[in-house]
């Protein structure tokens, strides 16, 4: 307390200059303290909401995330971003310190990617400096982290058109060209396409992301885990919704990982009325004229690397599977479905639909509850 009193006294006498200047060189020249130089650099690094989005995406990717879920909402001038990943997670005692300047776990891995240098320990610091709120909503030793960032668009601008989706195409020179306003959609889509071999990215409203996380969690946890695990904190962040048994519990777990949804929305998700999102890169094929990312398709998650389905790279020929092989594959899927059907009182004679489109193989199981 004595130190704080001394700081206030010095500030009253000298203003804030003592907190910014290391040395007065005369004639108006000063040497800034490193903390002030870092603050100014952080202000320069983040010019808009879209810059915060790309910094957070890079941070998740570099934490080893294979799946990144981005929830975006706005209330008046306040923009809320929630980014949830299945990366390495953050030790509980460091959840506040990761927002300090020069704090990083990339001692030997600083690198340059499409968006510049990364690994200096400045990304989350820059996010914090430029936002109204920035905090870790959830993290787990089992893996995964949820970051929540709230910005004031009257102080930190963003593109006025946030609804437009970018258009991907190929130029005459053979390079991928992206058109459209540099809004959040474009920022996420460009990142998802560039890093499609490293991770899958899902973009939507908090409700859509909650539905996607729920399906992701259900496909990645066993029936015994869902039956006997009663504490969400015992699970990885991205799998916690799997144990939600009621809309109330679902909404509470969602809130704990940074997704504010109503119990009504939670019920609609549990009833299957709100479908999961696709990996945003899944709908990008620059070799199709005017390709736009498809926001959602309601397909299942839990594939090792959904981005491997991306067309427009490598062999461009469409996949063809013999009809007999498709039928044999359906039988194998139906056999694998039996334990799940027994555990959840579903009819075991389900309809399995397998479709092939381009380089994409889709499997859908139409389930029916037992009377």
N, C-alpha and C positions, 0 to 999 in steps of 0.2 A: 504494500500500500504506500510505503514511503517513497518508493521509486516513482509510482504514478503521480503522487503529489508533487514530486520534484519536476517531472515532465510537464505537468500543467503549469507550474510556476514559470519554468523556462519558456514555455510556449507563450504565456501572457506577456513576458518581457521582450522576447525576440521574435514573436510570430512563429511561423512554421519553417523558416529558413534553416534553422539548426537541424531539422529533420531531413533536409534535402541536400545540404552542401557539406562536402568534406573539406574543401579548401577554397578561400576567396583569393583569386589570382590578380585582382585589381582590374580597373577599367571595364568593369561589367562582366569579366570572365570568372567562372567558378568551375571547380571540379565537383561533380555530383557524387553523392554517396551511392554505393552500388545498389542499395534498395530503391532509391529514387530512379536511377537509370533503368532498373528492371521494371519498375512500375510504368515508366514511359514506353518502354519496349512492348510491354504487355498491352498497353492501350493502342499501340501501333499495329500489333499483330491481329487484333480483333477489330474489324471495322463494321461488322454487322452480324445479325443472328446466324447467317449462313456460315460465317467463319467459326463460330462456336460449334456448330453441328459437325463440320469437317474435323475440327480438333478432337472432339469427343469420339468420332468414328475411328480416327487414327489411333487414339488411345486404347480403345477396345480391341482393335485389330492387333496392336503390338502387345496386348496382354494375353494374346493367344486365343482370342475368341473365334469360334467357328460359326457362331450365330449371334447376330446383333439385332435387337428389337428397339425401334425408335418410335416413341409416342409423342405426338405433337398436338398442342391445343393452344387456344388463345382466348383470353377473357379481357375485353376492352383493350388496353394498351399492353397488358401483360402476356408475354409469350412463355409457355411452359414446355420444356423439353425433358423427357425421361428416356434415358438410354440404358437398356438392360442387356447384359451379355453373359456368355458362358465361359469367360476367360478365367484367368488365374485367381481373381479375387484380390482383396486388399486386407492385410492384417487389421484387426479391429482397432488396435492402438494407433494406427496410422491414417485412419479415415479423414481426420482433419488436416494432418500434416501434408498429405498429397497435394493440397492446394497451395502449399508454400513454394516460393521460388527455388529452383534448382533441385527440388526433390524428385528423384527418378529411380527406377529399378533397372535402368538401361545403361549401366556403367560402361559396358563394352559394346553397345549395340546402337549408338547414335547413327542415323542414316538419313539419306535424302530420298524422298519419294516424289510423286507427281506434285504434291502440294508444298514441297520445301523440306527444310531440316526438321527432324523429329528425334526426340530423345535427350533434349537439353534440360528437361525438368521444368519447362516453362509453360507447357500447354494448359494444364489445369490451373496454374496460377493466373494465366491470361484470362481464362474463362471466369475465374472468381472475381478478378478485378473489374471485369466488364459486365457483370450481372448483378441483379438485385439479390438473388440467392443462388448458391451452388453448394450442394452437399451430397454425401453418399447416403442414399436411402437404405440400401441393404448390401451386404457382402457376406461371403461364406467361405469357410475353410474347405467346403466341398466344391467350391468354384462359383464364379459369377459375381457380378457387381451391378448395382443400379445407381446411376447418377441422376440427380434432378437439378435442372438449371432453370431459373426464372429470370427473364429479361424484361425491361421496360422499353417498348419500341419507340417511345418518345425520346429516350436517351441513347439507345443502341438501335439504329435503324435496321430494317429488313426490306426486301423487295416488296413493292406494293401488290404485285400479283403472286399470291402464294398458292393459287389453285391450278395453274398451268403445269402440264407435264412436259418434260423435254422430248425432243425428237432426235433420234439417233439415225445417222445415215453414213454412207461411205462416199468419199469424194472421188473424183476421177483419178486422183493420185493414189487411191487405195487406203487412205487414212480415215479413221472414224471421226465424224463431225457431229457435234451436239449443238442443237439450236433451242432457243427458248430463254425466258428470263432466268437469271442466276438465283433462283429461289431455293427454298429448302428441298423441294422435290428434285430439282436438278442436282443439287449438291449430293443428296443421298444416292440418286440414280447413277451419277458419274462414279462415285466411290464404289458402289456395288458392282458396277461393270468392270472398273479397273482392277478391283481386288476380288473378282468372282472366284478365282482359284483358291483364295485364302479363307473367305468367309461368306456367309449368306446374310443378307440384310432385309429386314421387314419394316416397312414404314406405314403408319396409320394413326388413327385416333387412339386415345387411351383404351376405349372399349374394344376396338379392333385388335390392338396389341394384346390386350388381356385374353381375348379369344384365341389368338395365335399362340400365346404362351401356354394357355391351358392345353391346347392340342399337342403342342411340343412336349409339355410335361407328361401328359397321358401316354404319349408314345415312347417316352424315355424312362418310365418307371414301371416296376412290376406290380401285379395285383396285390402281392403280399405287402409291398411297401405302402401302397395306398390304403390297405386295410389296417395295418398295424402302426404306421407312423402318425403320431398325433401332434407333433411339434414341427411347424414349417421350418424352424431354424435348423433342424437336423438335415435338411435337404439343400441341394444347390439352389441358388436364387431362381434360376429359370425353371425349376421343377416344383416349386412350392405350391403352385395352384393345383397340382394333381390331387392333393389330399383334401381339397375343399368339398365338403359334403352338402352344404346348404348355400343359398345365395348370400346370406349374411356372412358366413365364413369366407366365401369366395371374395366378396367385396373388401373384407378386412385384410386378407392376405394380399390382395391387389394393392390396397392402400399402403401396406407395409413395404411393398417394393416400388412405390412411387407412382402407382396408377390409381387415380381417384375416379371410381365408377360407382354408380348407384346399385342398390340391391336388385332393382328391376332389370338393369342391364346384365347383372351377374346371372339372374335367372334365365334370361334369353340366351346367354352363352351356354349355360348348363343344359338348356333344352335343345341346343343345336341350331337356334335361329340366327345366330351371328357366326359366320364362317371364318376360318383362319385365313390369313393373308399368304400370298406367295412371296418367295424371295423376289425382291424387286428386279433383280438382274435376270430373272427367269423369263421376263417378257421383253427383253431387249435383244433385238436381232438387227444390227445396222445394215445387214445385207437385204433386208426387206425395206422397201421404200416407205419412209415416214414411220419407222418403228417407234412406238411409245411404250414405256414400261406399263405392264398391266398391274393395276393396283392390287387386285385380289381375285382369286379363283376358287377358294374354298377347298384346296387340296391338302392332303396330309403332309405333316412334317416328320422329322425324325430320320431323314435320310442322312447318311454319313456326310455327304457334301452335295446339297442340292444344286450348287452352282455348276456342278459337272454336267448338268443338263443343258447348259447354255449352248445355243447354236450360233453360227457365225464365226467359228474358229476351228482350225484344224480341217478335217474332212467334212466338206459341205454336203455330201450325199445323204439323203434321208435313210433312216434305219428301216430295214424290212425284216420282219420275223415271220417264219413259216406258221401257218394256221395251226398245225399240229403241235408246234412248240408252244404257241400261245395257250392252247387248251391244256397242255401238260402243266404249264406255269400256273394257270388258274387253279388246277387241282392242288398244287403245292401250297398256294396262297390259302385256299379253303381249309386245308389240313392244318396250317399254322394258325388259322383263325379259331379252331375248335376250343382250345383252353380258354381263350378270351370270352367266347360265347358262353361257355359253362360258368365262368366266374361272374358274368354280368347278366345272366338269365336271358340270353339272346337265342333266337332260332339258329341252329347250327347249319341249316341248309341255306346259306346266304347267297345272294347273287354277286358274283365277282365279275367286274368289267375291266378289261385290259385294252387300252388304246395306244396306238403308236402314231406319233405326229412328229415329223422331222426327226430330230435326234432325241426325242423325249418319249419315255415309256410311262404311262399313267395307269395306276391301279386304284380302283374304287370298289368298296364293299358296301352293298346296301344291306343294312342290318334291320332286323325286326325283333321287337321285344316279345318274349313269351307271354301268352295270356295268363 
